[in-house]
Amino acid sequence: MRAMSTATTHTDADTPHATGATPARPVIVFDGDCPFCRQQIAKIRRMDRHDVFEYVPRQAEGLEQRFPKLAEGDFNTGMRLVHVDGTIDIGADAVYGIARRVGWWRWFAWLYRVPVLKQICRAGYAWIARNRQRLGKTCDNGACKID
């Protein structure tokens, strides 16, 4: 794991990041070692009745070869959503990209586009990312440790 600053909650659809590959469907990349993260992904999967997304833990073999741009980021800032055009959303912006496509969330996702609400959502997501080890109740191998 890289020793990078987690102070930046970074970025969004306004500043997409190109990848080396484009997937057939959007890919949600999450921390597979984090119980809280796995719980949230399980909720998203239940709402994803049409298999809109592919789900890949960041620890998956070959992930960084498939999407080289993912190697540059600090996953402590949040999940990633790799779009079919190769752009990547991070953290709250990834949640917005997911919410627009699944379940009843899509009816409220537009609220994220309201500038003040977007900033509140990003701050809330940053807090969750920093505290996910407490929210998930356990972190067996220290993967959720925040330095």
CYANA upper distance limits for C-alpha pairs under 8 A (distance plus 0.5 A):
  2 ARG  CA     74 ASP  CA      7.27
  4 MET  CA     74 ASP  CA      6.76
  5 SER  CA     74 ASP  CA      8.32
  6 THR  CA     74 ASP  CA      7.84
  6 THR  CA     76 ASN  CA      6.80
  6 THR  CA     77 THR  CA      6.44
  8 THR  CA     77 THR  CA      7.68
  9 THR  CA     77 THR  CA      6.13
  9 THR  CA     78 GLY  CA      8.43
  9 THR  CA     91 GLY  CA      7.61
  9 THR  CA    122 ARG  CA      7.40
  9 THR  CA    123 ALA  CA      8.12
  9 THR  CA    126 ALA  CA      6.25
 10 HIS  CA     77 THR  CA      7.94
 10 HIS  CA     90 ILE  CA      7.27
 10 HIS  CA     91 GLY  CA      8.05
 11 THR  CA     15 THR  CA      6.83
 11 THR  CA     16 PRO  CA      8.21
 11 THR  CA     89 ASP  CA      7.25
 11 THR  CA     90 ILE  CA      6.35
 11 THR  CA     91 GLY  CA      8.25
 11 THR  CA     93 ASP  CA      7.59
 12 ASP  CA     16 PRO  CA      6.93
 12 ASP  CA     88 ILE  CA      8.37
 12 ASP  CA     89 ASP  CA      5.66
 12 ASP  CA     90 ILE  CA      6.65
 12 ASP  CA     92 ALA  CA      8.46
 12 ASP  CA     93 ASP  CA      5.50
 12 ASP  CA     94 ALA  CA      8.05
 13 ALA  CA     88 ILE  CA      8.24
 13 ALA  CA     89 ASP  CA      6.56
 13 ALA  CA     93 ASP  CA      7.29
 16 PRO  CA     87 THR  CA      5.56
 16 PRO  CA     88 ILE  CA      6.20
 16 PRO  CA     89 ASP  CA      7.18
 17 HIS  CA     69 LYS  CA      7.87
 17 HIS  CA     86 GLY  CA      8.05
 17 HIS  CA     87 THR  CA      5.48
 17 HIS  CA     88 ILE  CA      5.82
 17 HIS  CA     89 ASP  CA      8.28
 18 ALA  CA     69 LYS  CA      7.39
 18 ALA  CA     86 GLY  CA      5.95
 18 ALA  CA     87 THR  CA      5.50
 18 ALA  CA     88 ILE  CA      7.44
 19 THR  CA     67 PHE  CA      5.95
 19 THR  CA     68 PRO  CA      6.63
 19 THR  CA     69 LYS  CA      5.60
 19 THR  CA     70 LEU  CA      8.21
 19 THR  CA     86 GLY  CA      5.75
 19 THR  CA     87 THR  CA      7.07
 19 THR  CA     88 ILE  CA      8.13
 20 GLY  CA     66 ARG  CA      7.32
 20 GLY  CA     67 PHE  CA      5.86
 20 GLY  CA     68 PRO  CA      6.23
 20 GLY  CA     69 LYS  CA      7.44
 20 GLY  CA     86 GLY  CA      7.99
 21 ALA  CA     66 ARG  CA      6.63
 21 ALA  CA     67 PHE  CA      6.34
 21 ALA  CA     86 GLY  CA      6.89
 22 THR  CA     83 HIS  CA      7.91
 22 THR  CA     84 VAL  CA      5.79
 22 THR  CA     85 ASP  CA      6.41
 22 THR  CA     86 GLY  CA      5.36
 23 PRO  CA     27 VAL  CA      7.65
 23 PRO  CA     82 VAL  CA      8.23
 23 PRO  CA     83 HIS  CA      7.70
 23 PRO  CA     84 VAL  CA      5.62
 23 PRO  CA     85 ASP  CA      8.33
 23 PRO  CA     86 GLY  CA      7.87
 24 ALA  CA     84 VAL  CA      6.58
 25 ARG  CA     52 VAL  CA      7.15
 25 ARG  CA     53 PHE  CA      6.49
 25 ARG  CA     54 GLU  CA      7.19
 25 ARG  CA     83 HIS  CA      7.61
 25 ARG  CA     84 VAL  CA      6.12
 26 PRO  CA     52 VAL  CA      7.59
 26 PRO  CA     53 PHE  CA      5.65
 26 PRO  CA     54 GLU  CA      6.75
 26 PRO  CA     81 LEU  CA      7.21
 26 PRO  CA     82 VAL  CA      6.02
 26 PRO  CA     83 HIS  CA      5.08
 26 PRO  CA     84 VAL  CA      5.96
 27 VAL  CA     53 PHE  CA      6.07
 27 VAL  CA     54 GLU  CA      5.12
 27 VAL  CA     55 TYR  CA      6.35
 27 VAL  CA     56 VAL  CA      7.49
 27 VAL  CA     80 ARG  CA      8.46
 27 VAL  CA     81 LEU  CA      6.12
 27 VAL  CA     82 VAL  CA      5.49
 27 VAL  CA     83 HIS  CA      7.13
 28 ILE  CA     53 PHE  CA      7.15
 28 ILE  CA     54 GLU  CA      6.62
 28 ILE  CA     55 TYR  CA      5.47
 28 ILE  CA     56 VAL  CA      6.65
 28 ILE  CA     79 MET  CA      7.68
 28 ILE  CA     80 ARG  CA      6.33
 28 ILE  CA     81 LEU  CA      5.18
 28 ILE  CA     82 VAL  CA      7.00
 29 VAL  CA     55 TYR  CA      6.77
 29 VAL  CA     56 VAL  CA      5.48
 29 VAL  CA     57 PRO  CA      5.95
 29 VAL  CA     58 ARG  CA      6.13
 29 VAL  CA     79 MET  CA      6.23
 29 VAL  CA     80 ARG  CA      5.47
 29 VAL  CA     81 LEU  CA      6.74
 29 VAL  CA     82 VAL  CA      8.18
 30 PHE  CA     37 CYS  CA      7.23
 30 PHE  CA     38 ARG  CA      8.28
 30 PHE  CA     41 ILE  CA      8.32
 30 PHE  CA     55 TYR  CA      8.29
 30 PHE  CA     56 VAL  CA      7.06
 30 PHE  CA     57 PRO  CA      5.39
 30 PHE  CA     58 ARG  CA      6.03
 30 PHE  CA     78 GLY  CA      8.17
 30 PHE  CA     79 MET  CA      5.35
 30 PHE  CA     80 ARG  CA      7.13
 31 ASP  CA     37 CYS  CA      6.63
 31 ASP  CA     38 ARG  CA      7.89
 31 ASP  CA     57 PRO  CA      6.01
 31 ASP  CA     58 ARG  CA      5.96
 31 ASP  CA     59 GLN  CA      7.68
 31 ASP  CA     75 PHE  CA      8.16
 31 ASP  CA     79 MET  CA      7.63
 32 GLY  CA     37 CYS  CA      7.49
 32 GLY  CA     38 ARG  CA      6.68
 32 GLY  CA     57 PRO  CA      5.15
 32 GLY  CA     58 ARG  CA      6.94
 32 GLY  CA     59 GLN  CA      7.06
 33 ASP  CA     38 ARG  CA      8.33
 33 ASP  CA     59 GLN  CA      8.42
 33 ASP  CA    139 CYS  CA      7.94
 33 ASP  CA    141 ASN  CA      8.05
 33 ASP  CA    143 ALA  CA      6.49
 33 ASP  CA    144 CYS  CA      8.03
 34 CYS  CA     38 ARG  CA      6.77
 34 CYS  CA    132 ARG  CA      8.17
 34 CYS  CA    133 GLN  CA      7.61
 34 CYS  CA    136 GLY  CA      7.67
 34 CYS  CA    138 THR  CA      8.50
 34 CYS  CA    139 CYS  CA      6.61
 34 CYS  CA    143 ALA  CA      7.15
 34 CYS  CA    144 CYS  CA      6.51
 35 PRO  CA     39 GLN  CA      6.67
 35 PRO  CA    133 GLN  CA      8.31
 35 PRO  CA    136 GLY  CA      5.55
 35 PRO  CA    137 LYS  CA      7.98
 35 PRO  CA    138 THR  CA      7.09
 35 PRO  CA    139 CYS  CA      7.09
 36 PHE  CA     40 GLN  CA      6.86
 36 PHE  CA    132 ARG  CA      6.56
 36 PHE  CA    133 GLN  CA      7.60
 36 PHE  CA    135 LEU  CA      6.57
 36 PHE  CA    136 GLY  CA      4.31
 36 PHE  CA    137 LYS  CA      8.02
 37 CYS  CA     41 ILE  CA      6.71
 37 CYS  CA    132 ARG  CA      8.04
 37 CYS  CA    136 GLY  CA      8.00
 38 ARG  CA     42 ALA  CA      6.63
 39 GLN  CA     43 LYS  CA      7.01
 39 GLN  CA    136 GLY  CA      8.40
 40 GLN  CA     44 ILE  CA      6.88
 41 ILE  CA     45 ARG  CA      6.57
 42 ALA  CA     46 ARG  CA      6.83
 43 LYS  CA     47 MET  CA      7.03
 44 ILE  CA     48 ASP  CA      6.58
 44 ILE  CA    102 VAL  CA      8.30
 45 ARG  CA     49 ARG  CA      7.91
 47 MET  CA    102 VAL  CA      6.42
 47 MET  CA    103 GLY  CA      5.73
 48 ASP  CA     52 VAL  CA      6.79
 48 ASP  CA     53 PHE  CA      7.87
 48 ASP  CA    102 VAL  CA      6.01
 48 ASP  CA    103 GLY  CA      7.34
 49 ARG  CA    102 VAL  CA      8.38
 52 VAL  CA    101 ARG  CA      8.00
 52 VAL  CA    102 VAL  CA      8.40
 56 VAL  CA     60 ALA  CA      7.14
 58 ARG  CA     63 LEU  CA      7.39
 59 GLN  CA     63 LEU  CA      8.07
 62 GLY  CA     66 ARG  CA      6.64
 63 LEU  CA     67 PHE  CA      6.54
 63 LEU  CA     68 PRO  CA      8.32
 64 GLU  CA     68 PRO  CA      5.22
 64 GLU  CA     69 LYS  CA      7.84
 64 GLU  CA     70 LEU  CA      6.52
 64 GLU  CA     71 ALA  CA      6.29
 67 PHE  CA     71 ALA  CA      8.40
 68 PRO  CA     72 GLU  CA      8.27
 69 LYS  CA     73 GLY  CA      8.03
 75 PHE  CA     79 MET  CA      7.26
 76 ASN  CA    129 ALA  CA      6.95
 76 ASN  CA    130 ARG  CA      7.78
 76 ASN  CA    146 ILE  CA      8.12
 77 THR  CA     90 ILE  CA      7.93
 77 THR  CA     91 GLY  CA      6.82
 77 THR  CA    126 ALA  CA      7.27
 77 THR  CA    129 ALA  CA      6.68
 77 THR  CA    130 ARG  CA      8.34
 78 GLY  CA     90 ILE  CA      6.53
 78 GLY  CA     91 GLY  CA      4.76
 78 GLY  CA     92 ALA  CA      8.25
 78 GLY  CA    125 TYR  CA      8.40
 78 GLY  CA    126 ALA  CA      8.19
 78 GLY  CA    129 ALA  CA      6.45
 79 MET  CA     90 ILE  CA      6.38
 79 MET  CA     91 GLY  CA      5.75
 79 MET  CA     94 ALA  CA      7.31
 80 ARG  CA     88 ILE  CA      6.95
 80 ARG  CA     89 ASP  CA      6.15
 80 ARG  CA     90 ILE  CA      5.27
 80 ARG  CA     91 GLY  CA      7.01
 80 ARG  CA     94 ALA  CA      6.39
 81 LEU  CA     88 ILE  CA      5.98
 81 LEU  CA     89 ASP  CA      5.59
 81 LEU  CA     90 ILE  CA      7.07
 81 LEU  CA     94 ALA  CA      5.62
 81 LEU  CA     97 GLY  CA      7.82
 81 LEU  CA     98 ILE  CA      8.26
 82 VAL  CA     86 GLY  CA      6.66
 82 VAL  CA     87 THR  CA      6.38
 82 VAL  CA     88 ILE  CA      5.01
 82 VAL  CA     89 ASP  CA      7.12
 83 HIS  CA     87 THR  CA      5.88
 83 HIS  CA     88 ILE  CA      6.65
 83 HIS  CA     89 ASP  CA      8.47
 88 ILE  CA     94 ALA  CA      8.45
 89 ASP  CA     93 ASP  CA      5.97
 89 ASP  CA     94 ALA  CA      5.25
 89 ASP  CA     97 GLY  CA      8.08
 90 ILE  CA     94 ALA  CA      5.53
 91 GLY  CA     95 VAL  CA      6.99
 91 GLY  CA    122 ARG  CA      7.97
 91 GLY  CA    125 TYR  CA      7.06
 91 GLY  CA    126 ALA  CA      8.06
 92 ALA  CA     96 TYR  CA      6.74
 92 ALA  CA    121 CYS  CA      6.86
 92 ALA  CA    122 ARG  CA      5.76
 92 ALA  CA    125 TYR  CA      6.15
 92 ALA  CA    126 ALA  CA      8.49
 93 ASP  CA     97 GLY  CA      6.79
 93 ASP  CA    122 ARG  CA      8.16
 94 ALA  CA     98 ILE  CA      6.72
 95 VAL  CA     99 ALA  CA      6.44
 96 TYR  CA    100 ARG  CA      6.66
 96 TYR  CA    109 ALA  CA      6.72
 96 TYR  CA    112 TYR  CA      7.28
 97 GLY  CA    101 ARG  CA      7.58
 98 ILE  CA    102 VAL  CA      7.08
 99 ALA  CA    103 GLY  CA      8.17
 99 ALA  CA    105 TRP  CA      5.59
 99 ALA  CA    106 ARG  CA      5.79
 99 ALA  CA    109 ALA  CA      6.27
100 ARG  CA    105 TRP  CA      7.19
100 ARG  CA    106 ARG  CA      4.81
100 ARG  CA    107 TRP  CA      8.20
100 ARG  CA    109 ALA  CA      6.00
100 ARG  CA    110 TRP  CA      8.21
101 ARG  CA    105 TRP  CA      8.35
101 ARG  CA    106 ARG  CA      6.39
102 VAL  CA    106 ARG  CA      6.53
104 TRP  CA    108 PHE  CA      8.11
105 TRP  CA    109 ALA  CA      6.47
106 ARG  CA    110 TRP  CA      8.09
109 ALA  CA    113 ARG  CA      8.43
110 TRP  CA    114 VAL  CA      8.11
111 LEU  CA    117 LEU  CA      7.33
111 LEU  CA    118 LYS  CA      8.27
112 TYR  CA    117 LEU  CA      6.35
112 TYR  CA    118 LYS  CA      5.37
112 TYR  CA    121 CYS  CA      7.92
113 ARG  CA    117 LEU  CA      7.91
113 ARG  CA    118 LYS  CA      6.66
114 VAL  CA    118 LYS  CA      6.48
115 PRO  CA    119 GLN  CA      6.90
116 VAL  CA    120 ILE  CA      6.86
117 LEU  CA    121 CYS  CA      6.54
118 LYS  CA    122 ARG  CA      6.63
119 GLN  CA    123 ALA  CA      6.63
120 ILE  CA    124 GLY  CA      6.57
121 CYS  CA    125 TYR  CA      6.52
122 ARG  CA    126 ALA  CA      6.58
123 ALA  CA    127 TRP  CA      6.79
124 GLY  CA    128 ILE  CA      6.79
125 TYR  CA    129 ALA  CA      6.55
126 ALA  CA    130 ARG  CA      6.70
127 TRP  CA    131 ASN  CA      6.65
128 ILE  CA    132 ARG  CA      6.00
128 ILE  CA    135 LEU  CA      8.37
130 ARG  CA    146 ILE  CA      7.21
131 ASN  CA    135 LEU  CA      6.91
132 ARG  CA    136 GLY  CA      6.43
132 ARG  CA    144 CYS  CA      7.43
133 GLN  CA    137 LYS  CA      7.02
133 GLN  CA    138 THR  CA      6.80
133 GLN  CA    139 CYS  CA      6.43
133 GLN  CA    144 CYS  CA      5.74
133 GLN  CA    145 LYS  CA      7.39
134 ARG  CA    138 THR  CA      7.43
139 CYS  CA    143 ALA  CA      7.20
139 CYS  CA    144 CYS  CA      6.56
139 CYS  CA    145 LYS  CA      8.48
